[in-house]
């Protein structure tokens, strides 16, 4: 690497005298060091943080080490798929990210000389595509003055991004400094395409595990899989071969295309069933043991616009509860 960025080093980018009045008055580490930490935590990657800040990975690494030495705690641990925040670092990231986000909003408002009414909302691809988007027209019609920015990701850790006001996640576990509201009860049942259902209409329930099954590789291990469903239904199984998918919306498209049987969450597939794109195969169902919840940072005050969106989502969830039935 011979470009200018590679020749820069940490001392040139962040001189030792950069402490300044802000550091002395507030007792903070150098602000640039905090910016390096925020970018590294947000990306869960030294390399991607270096790319964003246009410096070398080594410079990023040295800044993180310097911050760890100043704070006296370890901030990152290496995992198979990259780096993860330590518990202490999670709290620090939440505060630093929230502070940067508030500064960003204030600066944009000053530049535009207008009051920005925007909310950033995060959820998974499946929830966004199958539950939220079909309902969003109602919110836009009611609140045309509020801009909703969407972060769609199947990686839960992305939901602690600096710009996120609220997010939907699986209703399991407890995150530090977080408030949650449950959304709705749900049911799970097998679904498939019309032609597939017609071709296998005489297959007994006990033979369900022998049909081509479509499997979802959930990033959250708590979501039920085929083996959990079959076990609840007392249906014997072994092997459970079949196609595997990394996105739930793609898996449902495969089911619509008669490629096999998928597990359908009623809140997410009821519209497709009503439209005849999917049909239930067998009358089996199970209650979703996980469910969804709406979450937000408990140490941040939600803006007026965020509160409006929060109340609307909870109202939509309450009105959809009567749909959350396998019958």
RACOR-V261337 format. One record per run of one state. SS is the DSSP state (H for helix, E for strand, - for the rest). FROM is the first residue (numbers start at 0). LEN is the number of residues. Records with the same first field share a line. If there is no record, write none. Layout:
# RACOR-V261337
SS: FROM-LEN + FROM-LEN
This chain:
# RACOR-V261337
-: 0-3 + 7-2 + 13-2 + 26-4 + 43-2 + 53-3 + 71-4 + 79-2 + 85-1 + 112-5 + 123-1 + 142-4 + 152-3 + 160-5 + 170-7 + 182-4 + 192-1 + 199-5 + 210-2 + 216-9 + 232-9 + 245-2 + 256-4 + 275-3 + 280-5 + 287-4 + 297-6 + 323-4
H: 3-4 + 9-4 + 15-11 + 30-13 + 45-8 + 56-15 + 86-26 + 124-18 + 155-5 + 193-6 + 204-6 + 225-7 + 247-9 + 265-10 + 303-20
E: 75-4 + 81-4 + 117-6 + 146-6 + 165-5 + 177-5 + 186-6 + 212-4 + 241-4 + 260-5 + 278-2 + 285-2 + 291-6
